Amino acid sequence: MKPVSLVFLITIMVWPACSAPEGGEGSDKVPHQASAPRPAYFPQRVWASCDFELLRKDVVWIGHPETENIPAYPGNRRALRARSMEGADRQKYLAIKPVSYPRMGRKNLVYFRYFLKGAHSIILELFSLEANKICRVRLAGLVQGEWSEAVADFSLAGVTPIEPGARMNDLVLIAAPESGAKAYELIVDDVVLFSDDSEGSSEAKEPFPRRVISVRGFDPVEEYHPWTHTDYRILRKGDFLENDWGVCQALQNEGGQLKRIRLIIDPPQAVGASTRLRFRYFVKGAARVQAMIFDLTDRDNRHIVLENPVQGAWQQATLDFTADGIKNNGDQTPFEPGSLVDDIFFMAWPVDGGQVELLIDDLVLYDAGP
């Protein structure tokens, strides 16, 4: 897609939740905190993300695309530069909006990379849709003039509390210049919004993602239907569901007993140096489950098989497609950073021709880094 199309889209959008903080830039009404450390492990649940690589149908943003000053790692090509805020003295902002309105948890955090110059703090506004309120945090003492990373914790004392299960409408980042600064800038990349309700209990001890490529939580609202009923079904009730937020249910394939899920990545996204697929799954009556990612660059699926999966209980899986993915045609080639992917498939084969159930939830396709 041509860059001019991206600029056109993001400059015509209107963001009702983006407003100057109460009391101005120096107001004590916005709780101050230092950046929390980057988590050492993969969070309990990633519920939204944005890497600004390509226009996407699951998340939109306001800002100017940045292709020159970006974090340097394989597969990264674009960040987002803040734009001037109308009606506010020299303030700049950028915003992202997941169109599926994902559900937040008890302990909600926002991770992002940033390049900041001429300012030492950033205000983050997280808008809770159902409560119709803005939760604000000011990160102070930030690094100047080089790419760094920050984590804002919206569960700390003084921050407007977020009810577990509340839907997130948008995230806004605001910066204003220090006194006397003639020029300043804010660029952001690799935003990851996540919950860590049971901190430190990561059983797999997977690293925190370097870049999140795609997130699927399957928690739709009535007016938003991103799925097609031929590829999978959203299931919201059942004895084996942990809540009524929604999970992805596999459908019968035509002419057979195989159960299948297809998740379309539109537009195709670029993978990283260590591409992994993390998800929770529930199976009954399945002899094996196969996960596949379609490598659009190499024009073939790469697959990994889960043999003899645990039956009747929710399990966590993390599959390393860079190291372990096998091409269907047998012509094994490296899964190179920057390769485009446009589909994720799951297939479950029944035991001895019986009935099989396959459910998927909390899916994250990500680059684990080195």
SULZIVEN-V928999 format. One record per residue. N is the residue number from 0. SS is DSSP state (a for helix, b for strand, c for the rest). D_CENTER is the distance of its C-alpha to the mean C-alpha in Angstrom with 1 decimal. Layout:
N:SS:D_CENTER
N:SS:D_CENTER
This chain:
0:c:21.3
1:c:23.5
2:a:22.3
3:a:24.7
4:a:22.8
5:a:19.6
6:a:21.9
7:a:23.6
8:a:20.6
9:a:19.2
10:a:22.7
11:a:23.8
12:c:21.2
13:c:22.2
14:c:20.1
15:c:22.3
16:c:20.5
17:c:20.9
18:c:24.3
19:c:26.2
20:c:26.0
21:c:29.1
22:c:31.9
23:c:30.7
24:c:29.1
25:c:31.2
26:c:31.0
27:c:30.9
28:c:29.3
29:c:25.9
30:c:25.4
31:b:25.4
32:b:23.6
33:b:23.3
34:c:19.9
35:c:19.1
36:c:19.0
37:c:16.0
38:c:15.6
39:c:17.6
40:c:15.7
41:c:12.5
42:c:11.7
43:c:12.9
44:b:9.8
45:b:6.1
46:b:6.0
47:b:3.6
48:b:2.6
49:b:5.8
50:c:8.3
51:c:11.1
52:c:12.6
53:c:13.7
54:c:14.1
55:c:11.8
56:c:12.8
57:c:9.7
58:b:9.2
59:b:12.2
60:b:13.3
61:b:16.7
62:c:18.1
63:b:19.9
64:b:18.5
65:b:19.6
66:c:20.6
67:c:23.3
68:c:22.1
69:c:18.8
70:c:17.8
71:c:19.9
72:c:18.4
73:c:18.7
74:c:16.5
75:c:15.4
76:c:17.2
77:c:16.0
78:b:15.0
79:b:15.6
80:b:19.0
81:c:19.9
82:b:22.6
83:b:25.6
84:c:25.6
85:c:28.5
86:c:31.0
87:c:29.9
88:c:31.9
89:c:30.1
90:c:26.7
91:b:23.6
92:b:20.2
93:b:16.9
94:b:14.4
95:b:11.1
96:b:11.2
97:b:9.0
98:c:12.1
99:c:11.6
100:c:12.2
101:c:10.1
102:b:12.4
103:c:12.5
104:c:14.6
105:c:17.6
106:c:16.4
107:b:13.5
108:b:12.4
109:b:10.6
110:b:10.6
111:b:11.4
112:b:14.0
113:b:16.9
114:b:20.3
115:b:22.7
116:b:26.4
117:c:29.0
118:c:27.1
119:c:26.3
120:c:23.9
121:b:20.9
122:b:20.5
123:b:17.1
124:b:17.4
125:b:15.1
126:b:16.6
127:b:17.2
128:c:18.2
129:c:20.7
130:c:22.4
131:c:22.5
132:b:22.2
133:b:20.5
134:b:19.6
135:b:20.4
136:b:20.3
137:b:22.1
138:b:21.2
139:b:24.6
140:c:26.2
141:c:23.5
142:c:24.4
143:c:26.2
144:c:26.4
145:c:24.1
146:c:20.5
147:b:19.3
148:b:16.4
149:b:16.2
150:b:14.8
151:b:15.8
152:b:16.8
153:c:17.2
154:c:19.3
155:c:22.2
156:c:25.6
157:c:26.3
158:c:22.9
159:c:22.9
160:c:21.9
161:c:19.0
162:c:20.2
163:c:18.2
164:c:16.9
165:c:16.9
166:b:14.6
167:b:12.7
168:b:14.0
169:b:13.0
170:b:12.7
171:b:15.6
172:b:16.7
173:b:20.5
174:b:23.0
175:c:26.8
176:c:29.3
177:c:31.6
178:c:35.2
179:c:37.0
180:c:34.0
181:c:35.0
182:c:31.6
183:c:28.1
184:b:24.6
185:b:20.9
186:b:18.3
187:b:14.7
188:b:12.1
189:b:8.9
190:b:7.5
191:b:5.5
192:b:6.6
193:b:8.2
194:b:11.6
195:c:14.4
196:c:17.2
197:c:19.1
198:c:18.8
199:c:20.4
200:c:20.5
201:c:18.2
202:c:20.6
203:c:19.4
204:c:19.0
205:c:16.2
206:c:15.3
207:c:12.3
208:c:10.1
209:c:11.5
210:b:8.8
211:b:5.5
212:b:6.9
213:b:5.8
214:b:4.7
215:b:8.1
216:c:9.5
217:c:12.8
218:c:13.8
219:c:15.4
220:c:17.9
221:c:21.3
222:c:21.0
223:c:17.8
224:c:18.3
225:c:15.9
226:c:17.5
227:c:20.9
228:c:23.4
229:c:24.7
230:c:21.5
231:c:20.6
232:b:21.2
233:b:19.4
234:b:21.4
235:c:21.5
236:c:24.8
237:c:26.5
238:c:28.1
239:c:25.6
240:c:22.5
241:c:21.5
242:c:20.9
243:c:21.0
244:c:17.4
245:c:17.3
246:b:16.8
247:b:17.2
248:b:20.9
249:c:22.4
250:b:25.4
251:b:28.7
252:c:29.2
253:c:32.2
254:c:35.4
255:c:34.2
256:c:33.0
257:c:29.7
258:b:26.6
259:b:23.7
260:b:20.1
261:b:18.7
262:b:15.1
263:b:15.4
264:b:13.1
265:b:14.6
266:b:15.2
267:b:15.3
268:b:12.8
269:b:14.3
270:c:13.9
271:c:14.7
272:c:17.7
273:c:16.6
274:b:14.4
275:b:13.6
276:b:12.5
277:b:12.1
278:b:13.0
279:b:15.6
280:b:18.6
281:b:22.0
282:b:25.0
283:b:28.7
284:c:31.4
285:b:29.3
286:b:31.1
287:b:28.0
288:b:24.4
289:b:23.2
290:b:19.7
291:b:19.7
292:b:17.6
293:b:19.6
294:b:20.3
295:c:21.2
296:c:22.8
297:c:25.1
298:c:25.5
299:b:25.1
300:b:23.0
301:b:22.1
302:b:22.5
303:b:22.6
304:b:24.8
305:b:24.6
306:b:28.3
307:c:29.9
308:c:26.7
309:c:27.4
310:c:28.6
311:c:28.0
312:c:25.4
313:c:21.7
314:b:20.6
315:b:17.7
316:b:17.4
317:b:15.9
318:b:17.4
319:b:18.0
320:a:18.5
321:a:19.7
322:a:22.5
323:a:23.2
324:c:22.2
325:b:25.6
326:b:26.3
327:c:28.0
328:c:30.9
329:c:31.8
330:c:31.6
331:c:29.3
332:c:27.7
333:c:25.1
334:c:21.4
335:c:21.4
336:c:18.6
337:c:18.0
338:c:18.9
339:b:17.4
340:b:16.1
341:b:16.3
342:b:16.6
343:b:15.7
344:b:18.8
345:b:20.0
346:b:23.8
347:b:26.0
348:b:29.7
349:b:32.1
350:a:34.7
351:a:38.2
352:a:37.3
353:c:36.2
354:c:33.4
355:c:29.8
356:b:26.7
357:b:23.2
358:b:20.1
359:b:16.5
360:b:13.7
361:b:10.4
362:b:9.6
363:b:7.2
364:b:8.6
365:b:8.8
366:b:11.7
367:c:13.5
368:c:15.8
369:c:19.6
